[in-house]
Amino acid sequence: MPQIQLTPAERREHRANAHHLDPVVMIGGDGLTPAAQKEIDAALNAHGLIKVRVFGDDRAAREAMYQQLADDLNAAPIQHIGKLLVFWRPQPDKEKTLDEDRKPGPRDVKVLKFGRPGQRPEVKQLRVLGNQRLTAGGQIKRAKKPKKKSIKKGQAD
């Protein structure tokens, strides 16, 4: 597969974003093995922008490895500095699975508390959890549970 071509501005932006990253894959004395290539591919799928550390001292071998990885994994070579290689590949879209049993998560709500006339209302930022509700007065209470129907009343029908 051909490698991704980037403009110099895009490459510069990816280099800046990769500056604080730690290497996620280390390539040892055995060189570029299929297992190492598989790990780099998995890391690119998970993170998009990764650093790879090569422990070999041969610069020509590192340069060949850099180009081979970019070609084989369809990744853009961002930077080769010393023993660090930086690659970028756009992350695939993740499929969202909808789970009907999943409860709603926390949400942040702004509440206005009015005081005496002529004063400014007080703004409060509240976090409402999934099992809570916000009352009209601005208080947080537990969510109402649906009323259970009596077993005896169910049999009478």
C-alpha positions in Angstrom: 0.0 0.0 0.0 1.3 3.5 -0.7 2.1 5.8 2.2 0.1 8.9 3.0 1.4 12.1 1.5 1.2 15.2 3.8 1.9 18.8 3.3 4.8 20.4 5.2 2.4 22.3 7.4 0.5 19.1 8.3 3.8 17.3 9.0 4.9 20.2 11.3 1.6 20.0 13.2 1.9 16.2 13.7 5.5 16.7 14.8 4.4 19.2 17.4 1.6 16.9 18.7 4.1 14.0 18.9 6.6 15.9 20.9 5.2 14.9 24.3 4.4 11.3 23.4 6.4 8.3 24.7 7.3 5.4 22.4 4.6 2.8 22.3 6.6 0.1 20.5 10.3 -0.8 21.0 12.1 -2.6 18.2 15.1 -4.6 19.6 18.1 -6.4 18.2 16.0 -8.8 16.1 14.9 -5.9 13.9 11.5 -5.5 12.4 9.7 -8.8 13.1 6.1 -9.5 12.0 5.1 -9.3 15.7 6.6 -5.8 16.0 4.9 -4.7 12.8 1.6 -6.1 14.1 1.9 -4.1 17.3 2.7 -0.9 15.4 -0.4 -1.4 13.2 -2.5 -1.9 16.4 -1.0 1.2 18.0 -1.7 3.2 14.8 -5.4 2.0 14.9 -5.7 2.9 18.6 -3.8 6.2 18.7 -3.3 7.5 15.2 0.0 9.3 16.0 2.8 7.1 17.6 6.5 7.0 18.3 8.6 3.9 17.8 12.0 3.4 19.4 14.6 1.4 17.5 17.5 0.1 19.6 19.8 -0.8 16.6 22.9 1.4 16.0 22.9 1.2 12.2 21.4 4.4 10.8 20.9 3.0 7.3 18.9 0.0 8.8 16.7 2.4 10.8 16.1 4.5 7.7 15.1 1.4 5.7 12.9 0.3 8.5 11.3 3.7 8.6 10.4 3.6 4.9 9.3 0.0 5.0 6.9 0.6 7.9 5.4 3.7 6.2 4.8 1.7 3.0 3.6 -1.6 4.6 1.2 0.1 7.1 -0.1 2.9 4.9 1.2 5.4 7.4 2.6 8.9 6.9 6.3 9.1 8.0 6.4 12.2 10.2 9.9 12.3 11.7 13.0 10.2 12.1 15.3 11.7 14.7 18.0 9.6 16.2 16.5 6.3 17.3 12.9 7.5 17.3 10.5 7.1 14.4 7.2 9.0 14.4 4.2 7.8 12.2 0.7 9.0 11.7 -2.3 7.4 10.1 -6.0 8.6 10.4 -7.9 6.5 12.9 -10.7 4.4 11.5 -14.2 5.4 12.7 -15.3 3.4 15.6 -18.7 1.7 15.5 -21.0 2.8 18.3 -23.0 0.0 19.7 -26.2 1.0 21.4 -26.9 -0.8 24.6 -30.5 -0.6 25.7 -29.6 -1.6 29.3 -27.2 1.3 29.7 -28.2 4.1 32.0 -27.7 7.8 31.3 -24.4 9.2 32.5 -23.6 12.3 34.5 -24.4 15.7 33.0 -23.5 19.2 34.1 -26.4 21.6 34.7 -26.4 25.4 35.4 -29.0 26.4 38.0 -30.1 30.0 38.8 -30.9 30.6 42.5 -32.9 33.8 43.0 -32.5 35.7 46.2 -34.1 39.0 47.3 -35.4 41.4 44.7 -32.8 43.7 43.3 -30.0 41.2 43.8 -28.4 39.2 41.1 -29.3 35.6 40.8 -26.6 33.1 41.9 -25.4 30.7 39.2 -24.5 27.3 40.4 -22.9 24.5 38.3 -24.2 21.1 39.4 -23.4 17.6 38.3 -26.5 15.4 38.0 -25.7 11.7 38.0 -27.6 9.1 36.0 -29.7 8.0 39.0 -30.6 11.6 40.0 -33.0 14.3 38.9 -33.2 18.0 39.2 -36.3 19.5 40.9 -38.0 22.7 40.0 -36.4 24.3 43.0 -32.9 23.5 41.9 -32.3 20.6 44.2 -30.9 17.2 43.3 -33.0 14.2 44.2 -33.0 10.5 43.4 -34.9 9.6 40.3 -38.4 8.3 40.8 -38.7 4.6 40.4 -41.7 3.2 38.5 -44.3 1.9 40.9 -44.5 -1.9 41.2 -47.8 -3.5 40.6 -49.0 -5.8 43.4 -48.8 -9.5 42.6 -52.4 -10.0 43.9 -53.7 -7.2 41.8 -52.0 -8.7 38.7 -53.7 -12.1 39.4 -57.1 -10.5 39.7 -57.1 -9.3 36.1 
